[in-house]
Amino acid sequence: MTALLVFQLRRLTRSWQYLVFTVLLPALFTIFFTKIFGGQAASGAEYQDYARDYMVSMMCYGGLGAALGATIRLSFDRASGWLRQLRVLPVPGRTVVAVDVLVGMLLVLPSLVVVALVGRFVNDVQLGIGTWLTLLGALWLGSGAFVALGLLLGLALEEKAAGAAIGALSVVLAGLGGLWIPVWLFPDGLATVARATPSYWLGELGRGVVGDGGTLLPALVLAGFAAVFALAAVAVGARRPLHAVAG
């Protein structure tokens, strides 16, 4: 299992798409949004609010993108015959899935850490060391819901559909979840839709850590999403073996 985990990590971290879309782009967005909106702040305290909120939002955006991208790749591995090749090795199907889950969780960390560093040293976000660590830990665990969603889609979709889903779903979840524009600016109907997305609750979890909001409800909602996605992935996987090339 360890050898397969190391191989998968090396394979994905060499991808320029991973580095650009889940690490570099969220970091650049953090600077952009903070300078645009934070530049209108009337006081230092107001600037800190902008800087913290957009940093948290972009940590969530990068984290969900990394989680989805890592686990949706199951569909690519099936189409390429890689999963079929693994059948000749003493590697059970459950080990393949477990490795992909671990890879998804590990690949979330670079985006979270890089955006946090940009927030602290470029945008001057001021938080205590305990709050920084809690924020990173909470968003890392909360991203597990998107690892489970990516696993479900990777098992359910064909290669071409999965390729389109990676980018489109990240954009939709970020937009509807209020990671680019605050939900309080949405019309009432769209705000209701936003609160039905896991990305909204991941953002709420992060903002609860750095602000005055609570973290228990967002954590419970994300755990519920993760459980639903994981159970659906198990059901899909039971009907469609990992090694199946089509169907």
ZADOTOR-708529 format. One record per residue (C-alpha): residue in three letters; x, y, z. Coordinates in steps of 0.5 Angstrom, whole numbers, plus 500, padded with zeros to 3 digits. Example, Ala and Ser with C-alpha at 12.3 -4.5 7.8 and 13.67 -1.06 7.14 Angstrom:
residues 2
ala525491516
ser527498514
END
This chain:
residues 247
met500500500
thr506505502
ala509504495
leu503505491
leu501511495
val508514494
phe507513487
gln501516486
leu503522490
arg509523485
arg505522479
leu500527481
thr504532484
arg508532477
ser502535474
trp502542472
gln495543472
tyr495541480
leu500546481
val497552477
phe489550479
thr490548486
val496552489
leu498558485
leu491560482
pro488560489
ala494564492
leu493569486
phe486570488
thr487571495
ile492577493
phe487580488
phe481580492
thr484583498
lys487588494
ile481590491
phe476590496
gly481591502
gly483597499
gln476600500
ala477599507
ala476605512
ser480602518
gly485597519
ala480593523
glu475593516
tyr481591512
gln483585517
asp476583516
tyr476583508
ala483580508
arg481574513
asp475572509
tyr478572502
met484568505
val479563508
ser475563502
met481561497
met484556502
cys477553501
tyr477554493
gly484551493
gly482545498
leu476543494
gly479543487
ala485539490
ala481534493
leu476533487
gly482533482
ala486527486
thr480523487
ile476524480
arg482521477
leu480514478
ser476515472
phe482516468
asp486510471
arg480506469
ala480508462
ser487508461
gly487500464
trp492502470
leu486499475
arg486493470
gln493492471
leu493493478
arg489487478
val495482477
leu499485483
pro497483490
val493490491
pro486489493
gly481494490
arg479497497
thr487498498
val487502491
val481506494
ala484507500
val490510497
asp486515493
val483517499
leu489519502
val492522496
gly486526496
met487529503
leu495530503
leu494534496
val489539500
leu495541505
pro499545500
ser494549497
leu491551504
val498552507
val501556501
val494561501
ala495561509
leu502564508
val500569502
gly495571507
arg500572513
phe506575509
val503578503
asn496581506
asp498581513
val493577516
gln494577523
leu492571527
gly494567533
ile498561532
gly493557535
thr488560531
trp492559524
leu493551526
thr486550528
leu484553521
leu489549517
gly486543521
ala479544520
leu479546513
trp483540512
leu478535515
gly473539512
ser475538505
gly474530506
ala467531504
phe470533497
val475527497
ala468523498
leu465527492
gly471526488
leu471519489
leu464518487
leu464522481
gly471518479
leu467511480
ala461514476
leu463518470
glu467516464
glu474519463
lys471525458
ala465527463
ala470526469
gly475531465
ala469536464
ala467535471
ile473537475
gly473544472
ala466545472
leu464543479
ser470547482
val467553479
val460552480
leu462550488
ala466556489
gly461561486
leu455558489
gly458557495
gly460564496
leu467563496
trp468569490
ile462573492
pro460573499
val453570500
trp450576504
leu450579497
phe446574493
pro439575492
asp434571497
gly433565492
leu440564490
ala443565498
thr438559499
val441555494
ala448557496
arg447554503
ala445547500
thr452546498
pro458543501
ser463549499
tyr458554503
trp459550509
leu467549508
gly467557508
glu463557514
leu467553518
gly473557516
arg470563518
gly467560524
val475559526
val477566525
gly471570527
asp466570532
gly461564528
gly460557531
thr464551528
leu460546530
leu454546525
pro458547519
ala463541522
leu456537522
val454539516
leu460537512
ala460530516
gly453529513
phe455531506
ala462526507
ala457520509
val452521504
phe458522498
ala462516501
leu455511502
ala454513494
ala461511492
val460505496
ala454503492
val456505485
gly463501486
ala459495488
arg455496481
arg461498477
pro468495479
leu474499479
his477495473
ala471496468
val473499462
ala466502460
gly459501463
END
